[in-house]
Amino acid sequence: MARGGEDAKKAGDWGRLGVQTLPKEELRALILERWKGNFNGLVGLQFVDGGEGFAKIRLPVRPEVLQPWGTVHGGAVATLLDVTGGVGAHLSYPRGTRLVTVEMKINYIAPQGEGALLAESEMLHRGRRTTVWKVQAVDEAEGRLRAVATMTYMVIAGEPEGFPG
């Protein structure tokens, strides 16, 4: 897994000492609270794990995320992929750093009609201005690939209100 290269080394406190270091259960509770009443909560995303360079997010299949033919809507899959990359990115920068999606490329491999999707992100590049991520979503029960994406997030120096809290 990439650790950010020269851009990250020049960025001062980025890296092991500057990233989010909350215990997993505390991080899970913080994310749950942050997602209450917003789009991520509405879609039904569930935080599984995360830390510097990665995140895992789950999307249970339920009627609200299906399209008329009975498979998960592409927009719900895109949301899962984007949030999984975004959570990993936020956890790879110092607290208070804000990141926004500026580019996303998705390949939908196969439909999902029941069960749950599990997405995992991997950092490909961490720089002072952008960070690039690869995210894969699989059928949680069978491990079969359903979608893969690459995304770029713009890094914005922020105040303490930045993710995760």
C-alpha positions, 0 to 999 in steps of 0.5 A: 500500500502506498504511503504518499511519496515525496509530496507527503514527506514535504508536508510536515506533520503528515504521516504516522504522527499526523493522521487520525489515531482514534481507537476503532470503536471510538472512531465508529461511534464518531462516524455514526454520529456524523452520518446521522440525518445526512445522505450517508446515513440515509443510504444506510452506509455502515463503517467497518474499519479504517485508518491511515491508507484504507477504509472499509464501508458496508452497504446492506441491500434494502428496498430503498437502494434498489432500482426498478429491476431489483438490483442496487442503484448505480448511484448507491454504489457510487456513493459507497465507493466515494465515501469509502475512499473519502473516509480513508483519505480523511483518516490519512491526513491530520485532523481538521484537514478537509477533502472534497471529491474532484474526480471519480471513475467507476467501472460497474462489473456486475449487479447486486440484488441482495445481501450487502456490498463491502467496499475497501479503499487503498491510497495510491497517492497522498500529496499536499494538494490531492490524494488518489484512491482505488476502491473496490466493492464486492459481494460481502457473502461471495467476495465477487467483484461488483464495482471498482473505482479510482477517485481524486480528492482535493486537500483543503487545509481546514479548521478543527470542524473537519472530519471526523469531528 
